[in-house]
Amino acid sequence: MKKGDDTKIKILDKGFELASKLGLECLSIGTLATATDMSKSGLFGHFHSKENLQLNVMEHAGEIFNQDVIAPALKAPAGIPRIRKIMENWIHWTKELSGGCIFVAAAAEYSDRPGLVRDFILEQQKSWIDCLGRIAGSAVRVGDFRADTNCDLFAFELYSLILGFFLYHSSLDYPGAGDLMSQSFERLINSYKP
């Protein structure tokens, strides 16, 4: 890795941290320059606009999410073990964030704002929801889920559980959020078993 690449990754890590705490809209070349002790012109040389900065940060956050949550889960055996691993990784990832979930916050923040950032966020979300549907399909193929399982419905229900957990854990600071999540997850998995 070249020095410039290493510098850019450090900048993106800080941008990810700031966007997680403050929201993606609050992330600008100026706020990031202050947080990284870099000049605005130096950061502008990397990103050229606030929009490009936000896109780069969301892409970087997605790469981290895939590396920490999705890729390790795909190494687990297909079916319920893989679904459990995704949930375990996702919950751990959420708890490790210094702020809230950047993806959930950004999806809400940009839901009614047309543009490249919104388009990128929506594609990112659709990609992960499709991934959950495919993992449900693998559970059907190995016999862990019923043959008549609606994989889109499962993806919806699982993602809804995750969103509920984020709200309870991050926003409401609800002390029993983890227990409620575990109980709801087990109920969901059991509802799809043969």
C-alpha positions in Angstrom: 0.0 0.0 0.0 1.3 3.4 -0.9 1.6 6.2 1.6 -1.2 8.2 -0.1 -3.5 5.2 0.1 -2.7 4.7 3.8 -3.4 8.4 4.5 -6.7 8.2 2.6 -7.8 5.1 4.6 -7.0 7.0 7.9 -9.1 9.9 6.6 -12.0 7.6 5.7 -11.8 5.9 9.1 -12.1 9.3 10.8 -14.9 10.2 8.4 -16.7 7.0 9.2 -16.4 7.7 12.9 -17.7 11.3 12.5 -20.6 10.3 10.3 -21.6 7.5 12.8 -21.7 10.1 15.6 -23.0 13.2 13.9 -24.8 11.9 10.7 -23.6 11.9 7.2 -24.9 15.3 6.3 -22.7 16.9 9.1 -19.7 15.4 7.4 -17.9 17.9 5.3 -14.4 18.6 4.1 -14.2 21.4 6.8 -15.3 19.2 9.7 -13.1 16.3 8.6 -10.1 18.7 8.2 -10.6 19.9 11.8 -10.9 16.3 13.0 -7.8 15.0 11.2 -5.6 18.1 11.7 -5.3 18.4 7.9 -5.8 21.4 5.7 -9.1 21.8 3.8 -7.1 22.0 0.5 -5.3 18.7 1.3 -8.6 17.0 1.9 -10.2 18.7 -1.2 -7.3 17.1 -3.2 -8.5 13.7 -2.1 -12.3 14.1 -2.6 -13.0 17.3 -4.6 -16.5 17.8 -3.0 -18.6 17.1 0.0 -20.7 14.7 -2.0 -17.6 12.7 -3.1 -16.4 12.6 0.5 -19.7 11.3 1.7 -19.8 8.6 -1.1 -16.2 7.6 -0.3 -17.1 7.3 3.5 -20.2 5.2 2.8 -18.2 2.9 0.4 -15.5 2.6 3.0 -18.0 1.8 5.8 -19.6 -0.8 3.5 -16.2 -2.4 2.9 -15.6 -2.6 6.7 -19.1 -4.0 7.2 -18.6 -6.7 4.5 -15.2 -7.6 6.0 -16.3 -7.7 9.6 -19.9 -9.0 9.3 -20.7 -10.7 5.9 -17.4 -12.4 4.9 -16.9 -14.2 8.2 -20.5 -15.3 8.3 -20.2 -16.8 4.8 -17.5 -19.2 6.1 -20.1 -20.7 8.5 -22.0 -23.8 7.3 -25.1 -22.9 5.1 -28.4 -22.6 6.9 -29.1 -21.6 10.4 -25.5 -21.6 11.5 -24.7 -19.0 8.8 -27.7 -16.9 9.8 -26.7 -17.0 13.5 -23.2 -15.9 12.5 -24.5 -12.9 10.5 -26.6 -11.8 13.5 -23.8 -12.3 16.0 -21.3 -10.4 13.8 -23.9 -7.6 13.1 -24.8 -7.1 16.7 -21.1 -7.1 17.7 -20.3 -4.6 14.9 -23.1 -2.3 16.1 -21.9 -2.4 19.7 -18.4 -1.5 18.6 -19.4 1.6 16.8 -18.7 4.8 18.8 -21.9 6.3 17.5 -25.0 4.9 15.9 -25.2 2.7 12.8 -24.1 4.9 9.9 -26.2 2.9 7.4 -29.5 3.1 9.2 -28.9 6.8 10.0 -27.9 7.6 6.4 -30.8 5.7 4.9 -33.2 7.8 7.1 -31.3 11.0 6.5 -31.3 10.7 2.8 -34.6 8.9 2.1 -36.2 12.0 0.6 -33.1 13.7 -1.0 -32.5 12.8 -4.6 -28.9 12.5 -5.7 -25.9 10.3 -5.9 -25.5 9.8 -2.1 -29.1 8.6 -1.7 -28.8 6.3 -4.7 -25.6 4.8 -3.3 -27.2 4.3 0.1 -30.3 2.6 -1.3 -28.2 0.3 -3.5 -26.1 -0.6 -0.5 -29.2 -1.4 1.6 -30.8 -3.4 -1.3 -27.6 -5.4 -1.7 -27.5 -6.4 2.0 -31.2 -7.3 2.0 -30.7 -9.4 -1.1 -27.8 -11.1 0.8 -30.2 -12.0 3.7 -32.6 -13.4 1.2 -29.9 -15.6 -0.4 -28.8 -16.8 3.0 -32.4 -17.8 3.8 -32.4 -19.6 0.4 -29.4 -21.6 1.5 -31.2 -22.5 4.7 -34.0 -23.9 2.6 -31.6 -25.9 0.4 -29.9 -27.6 3.4 -33.3 -28.4 5.0 -33.0 -26.0 8.0 -36.0 -23.9 6.7 -39.2 -25.2 5.2 -39.4 -25.7 1.4 -42.2 -23.1 1.2 -40.2 -20.4 2.9 -40.6 -16.9 1.5 -37.0 -15.7 1.5 -38.0 -12.1 0.9 -40.3 -12.2 3.9 -37.5 -13.7 6.0 -35.1 -11.0 4.9 -37.7 -8.3 5.8 -38.3 -9.8 9.2 -34.6 -10.2 10.0 -33.7 -6.7 8.9 -36.7 -5.3 10.9 -35.3 -7.1 14.0 -31.9 -5.5 13.4 -33.4 -2.0 12.9 -35.4 -2.5 16.1 -32.3 -3.6 18.0 -30.4 -0.5 16.7 -33.2 1.8 18.0 -33.4 0.1 21.4 -29.6 -0.2 21.8 -28.3 3.0 20.3 -31.1 5.5 20.6 -33.1 4.4 23.6 -30.2 2.9 25.5 -32.6 0.2 26.6 -30.8 -2.1 29.0 -32.5 -5.3 27.8 -32.1 -4.7 24.1 -29.7 -7.7 23.6 -32.0 -10.1 25.4 -35.1 -8.9 23.5 -33.1 -9.3 20.2 -32.0 -12.9 21.2 -35.6 -13.9 22.0 -37.0 -12.3 18.9 -34.3 -13.9 16.7 -35.0 -17.4 18.1 -38.7 -17.0 17.6 -38.1 -15.9 14.0 -35.7 -18.8 13.3 -38.1 -21.4 14.9 -41.0 -20.0 12.8 -39.2 -21.1 9.6 -38.0 -24.6 10.7 -39.7 -27.6 9.1 
